[in-house]
């Protein structure tokens, strides 16, 4: 599947996402995929149910006791009038974002919003703290926050729905319950089935009611397609660029853009043994780093393991020549490559030399031979075909 397949759909799709999907099949932009077709059919059914959907907003907030009571009152008949949303889950590269593009572009809902889930939660926390700051003696900030979100969108479409932060987990259940009470319909894409959200994290027991709420309000559809379209795109990419000059930087820019499709890259933070690891740019399971940020700072095996399990591809800029003079960086790079290789992460990089010439002489050169061999193998079509291991 080409980059064009993942670009935003045309703004006018009056007949819904399924006819648009069929048109893409007919003109060769997509190959037939039963799982995608089933998802397009489910999205078409939801599109039909949502045509003209416009639940009434809650009363505008005032300081009166009556208005505050009414604002908390669920929209009458919302449960009966509102169709279930959809939770579209599958491995990276299954075409979830492309299908979401088609659905969102076609949705005939006056108030609709598509947003990356990470950005949504950032906005929600900002609104939460702003309300608390402006109303130091006020009560629960969740209802007015839900009012503001629901006034903007009766249909909320989320990309990359996942929960890694305890602060998010603490407010999600009550916030989404309030949104559902206001008639908001949610459609989400995710790499994680609801039952595995926030798995293994402290305090997960308190998060379980939110998982139950998601399963109650959203139909879960798993895409079990046989094609990984991003892996197909990797086959056509040059994965090792020498030297690490501006030409190579442009090539990595293009590779990163191609791998993430139309998703907006952003900073992401992973929690590693209770502390946060900052990923400068990430989207759609792809991370991008400069060598100096990833191997020139005191990171360890746990950090690289977290990256290798969380991301299926890494774009790495400007690997320098290695030697005893920068052995700490070389040692971290060896550890990084071991983690990436063990988890079959795909690497696109620019470097000062080919792998077998990166560390040619001096103490540590012998130890680097295995790393050079792995780097050569990671460029092979056989390696690029391997599935990511989380």
N, C-alpha and C positions, 0 to 999 in steps of 0.2 A: 504494500500500500504506500503510495507516495505521500509527500508532505501535504499535498493539496487535499487529501482525504481528511486530514485532521483540522483543516482550517474552518473558520466559522461558516455556518450555513448561510444562504442568501436570506435577506431580511423579510422576504415575502413568501411564505409557504402556506397558502390558504387551504390546502387540502390535507395538511398534517404531515407528520414525520415519515410515515410509511411510504406514501407516494414519492417523497423526496429521496428516501433510501432506495426505492426501486429504480428511480431515475439514475442514481449514481451507479447502480449495478448495470443498467442498460447501456450507459455510455462508457463503461470500462473503468470508471474511477474506483470501483470496489470489486473484489472477487466474492463470489457467493459464499456465505457463511451461515449455517443454520442457526447458530446461537445468536448472531446479530439480527437475523431476520425475526426470530422469536421476540427479542427485546424491542425491535422496531414495532412489532405488532402490539405488544403490551403498551408501549408509549403511545401508539395511535389510539388505543382504547381510552387511555387516560386523557389524551388530547380531546377526544370527543366529549367525554364527561365534563371537561373543564371549559368548554366553549362558552364564553360570556360569564364565566364564574366571577362573582364580585360580592363577597360577603360584606355586610355593613360594618364600618369601623366602630370601635368602642367610642363612647362619649368623650369629648375632649376633656383632659384633666383640669380640674379646678381645686380650690382648697376646701370646697364644701364637702361635708360628710356624705351627702347623698351622691354627689358626682363621683367621689372616690369609691363608694360602694358599687355604683353602676359600672365603673371602669373595670372592676374586678369580676363582674358578672359575665359568664360566658355568653357568646352570641347565641341567641335563642335558635334552636334548630340546626346549629352548626354541624353537630355530629351526623344528623340525618342528611343534610344537603351536601356535605363535603365528601368527595370520593377519597379513597385511600391514596396516599402518595406511593412512590416507588423507590426502592433501595436497590440500585444496580451494582452488583459486586462481581469482580473477576480479577484475574491477574493483570499485570501491566501489559499494554499492547493489544488488548482485546477489542478496542474500538469504543470504549464506554464514553469517552469525551466527545467523539464524533457523533454518537447517537444523541447525547445530551445537547449538542449544538443544534441538531435537526429539530429536536423536540422544543427547545426553548425558542428558537426562531419561529416555529409554527404556532406556539401557544397563543390562543386568542383570549388572553387574560389581560385586563387593563393594567393591573398592578402586578408586575412580575420582576424578579431580580435573580440574576445568576452571579454567584460569587464563590471564590475558593473558600473552603471551610475554615482554613487557618485565618484568613483575613476576616471572615465573619466573626470568629471568636475574638480577635483583636478588637474589632469594632464594638462587640458586645461588652467586653471588659472596660473599654474606654467609656461607653455610655453608662455602665454600672457605677464606675467611680465618679463620673461627672455628676450624676444624679445625687450620689451620697454627699459630694462636696457642696452642691447647691442646696441640698436639703438636709442639713446636719441633724435636724430634729425629726426628719421624715421617717416614714415606716418602710415597708418592703419595696425595694427598687425594681423588683422583677416585673410587676404589672405595668408600670409606665414604660419600661424598656420594651416589653412585648407590644404595648400599644404603638410605640414608635415604629417598630419593625413591621408590624401588621399593617399599619397605615401606608407603608411604602410598598409592601409586597403581599398579595394574597397567594402568590405562587413563589416559593423559594427553591432555587436549584443550586445544589452544592456540588462542587468538584472536590475530590479527594477527601471524603469524610473519614476522619480518623481522630482518635483522642489519645494524646500522649502526655498531657499536662494535667496535674491534679487540680489546678485552678479552673480549667475548663470542666473537668468532671464534676466539680462541686456545684456548678450552676446550671449544667445542661438540662438535667431532669426537670427542674422547675420552670426554666425558660421555655423549653419545648412544650411542656404541658400548657403553659400560658398561651403560646402561639397556636397550638392546636385548638384551644378553647376559643380563640379569635377567628377560627375558620381557615388558618393558613395551611396550604397543602405543600408538602415537602417532597422533592425528588432529589436523590443523591447518588453519586458514584463513589465507589470505594474499592480498595483492594482487600478489605477485611470484612468478613461476615459479622453481623451484629453480635453474635455470641462471643466473638473473640476481641471485641473492642475493649481497650484498657486492660487487656489480659496481663496478669502477673504484676500489676502495679499495686502499691500500698493503697488501701482504702477502696478496693474494687467492690467489696460487698455493698457499699453505699451507692455504687454506680449501677448495680444490677436492675433497680426499678426503671432506670432510663432505657436500658436495653429492652426490657419488657415493653416499655412504651413505644419504642421504635418498631418493634415487631407487631404491636397492636395497630399502629397508625399507618405503617408503610408495608406494602407487599415487597417481599425480598425475592429478587430474581438473580440467579447466579449464571453468569456467562461462562460456559465451559467450552469455548471455541478452541479449535485445534491450531489456529494460527496465532502467532505472536507477531503483530505487524511491526512493532518497533525492532524486533530481532531481524525481520526482513530488511528494514532500513539500515541496520548495522552492517548487513552483508555488503551494501554498496558504499560504505564509508571507508575512507582511509583512516586507520586507527592510530598511526604513529607518524608524527610530522617532525622532520629534521631539516634545518635547525629551528630553534624556538624563536623565530623572528616574527615580524608583523604579518607575513603571509601565513605562517602557521597559526597565529592568533586568530586571523580571519577564518581560517579553516575550522578551528575549534568553535568559534562563534556560530558558524553555519551548522556544524555537527550538533551542538547543544540545542539550537533552535529546531533542528529537524527531529531530534529525539523527544523533545517536550511538546511538539505540535504547537497548538495555539494557547497552551497554558501559560499564565504569567509567572515568570520565575520570581522567587522571593527568598529572603533569609529564613532558614529553618533552624530550630534548636532541638537536639536530641538529649535525652536525659541518660547519663552514663554514671552509674553508681552514685546517684544522688546529686550530681553536678551537671551543668548544661554544656553541651558541645555545639558550637555555632557552625552552621553550614552556610556559607555566604550566599550561594544561589542554588535553588532546588525547585524542581517541579516534575510531576509525573514519574516519580521514582528515579530521577536523574539528578546527580549533584555535580557542582563545579567548584573547583578549588585551584588556587595557585599552589605550586610546590612549596613555597616558603610558608604559606599558612598551614599546610597540612603536615609537613615534615620538618619545618624550621622552628616549630614550637613544641613544648614538652608534652606531646601526646603519647599514649601508650597503646598496648595491644587491645585493651578494652574499648578504646575510642575507635580504632580501626575496625574492630569486630562489629561495633554498633553501625558504622557506616556500611560495612559489607552486607549486613543483614537487612538494613533499611532501604538501601538503594540498589537497583539492578544495573546501573551504569554510572561511571564516574568520568567526568571530563577534567583532565589535569593539565594545567598550564606550566610550561617552563621548567622542566626537569633539568638540572644542571649536570655537568660532569661531576663525578663523585670520586673521593680520594680520602686518604687519612686526614687531610686538612678539614674536611667537613664530614667526618665519620659519624657524628651524632645524627646528622640528617640522613646519611646513607643507611644507618642502622634502622631508623624509623621507616625509611622507604622500603627496606627489606621486609619489615613487619607488616607494613601496609599491603604490599604485593602478596604476601602469604595469605592475608585475610581475604583480599579480593579474589585470588585464585581459588581458595578453598570454597568460596561461596559463589563462584562462577560469575562474578561481577564483570561487566564489560568495560574496558578501559579505552578511552580515546585521549591521546596525550601529545604534547609537543615536548621535544627534548633537544639537548645539545648534541646528541649522538645516537646512533642505533644502540639497542640494548647491550650487545656484546662489546661495545666500545665506551659505555658509560663509566665503567670503573676498571681500568685496564691494568693498573699497577699499584704496588704498595700494600701495606697491611690491610686486610679486608677484601682484597680483590678476589681471592680464591672463594671466599664465602659468598661473594656476589654472583658467582657463576650460575648457581641454581636460580637466582632471581632473574638473571638475564635470559636463561632458558625459559622460565615461566613467562616472561614478557614476550618472547618470540612466539610461544604457544598461544598466548592470549590474543594474538593478531590473526590466528588461523580461522578459517571458516568452520572447522570442527568445533573449536572453542566457542565461537559466536553462536553456534546452534544450540549450545547447552542451556538448559533452563536455569534461572537464578535460584540459588538455595538460600532460604531465609533461616 
